[in-house]
Amino acid sequence: MAKDPSPHTAALPGAVECPFCGSRDSKPLAMFGSLLMTAQYHCNACNTTFEWVRREDVEPQ
């Protein structure tokens, strides 16, 4: 994966599971989505942008 140009997404996990296709080939796009508790990701496998719910008590697998 190429280096993320935004220092604001550095605190996010590098890849999370896509809710549409199940692939972990994703990258963070934005620290916040439509809600403060979500982050925006882009899935490279199915070319879909989705929101991932950030939770402090759960780490992505």
For each residue, the residues with C-beta under 8 A, 3 or more apart:
1: 14 15 27
2:
3:
4: 9 10 27 28
5:
6: 9 10 30
7: 10
8: 11 30 31
9: 4 6 12 28 29 30 31 39
10: 4 6 7
11: 8 31
12: 9 28 31 39 54
13: 16 28 59 60
14: 1 27 28
15: 1 24 25 26 27 60
16: 13 24 26 41 52 60
17: 22 23 24 26 60 61
18: 21 22 23 24 25 26 41 43 45 46 48 50
19: 50
20: 43 46 48 50
21: 18 43 45 46 48
22: 17 18
23: 17 18 26 43 44 45 46
24: 15 16 17 18
25: 15 18 43 44 45
26: 15 16 17 18 23 41 42 43 44 45
27: 1 4 14 15 41 42 44
28: 4 9 12 13 14 31 39 40 41
29: 9 40 41 42 49
30: 6 8 9 33 39 40
31: 8 9 11 12 28 39
32: 35 36 38 39 40
33: 30 38 39 40 51 52
34: 38 51
35: 32 38 51
36: 32
37: 53 54 55
38: 32 33 34 35 51 52 53 54
39: 9 12 28 30 31 32 33 51 52 54
40: 28 29 30 32 33 49 50 51 52
41: 16 18 26 27 28 29 49 50 51 52
42: 26 27 29 47 48 49 50
43: 18 20 21 23 25 26 46 47 48 49 50
44: 23 25 26 27 47
45: 18 21 23 25 26
46: 18 20 21 23 43
47: 42 43 44
48: 18 20 21 42 43
49: 29 40 41 42 43
50: 18 19 20 40 41 42 43
51: 33 34 35 38 39 40 41
52: 16 33 38 39 40 41 60
53: 37 38
54: 12 37 38 39
55: 37 58
56:
57:
58: 55
59: 13
60: 13 15 16 17 52
61: 17
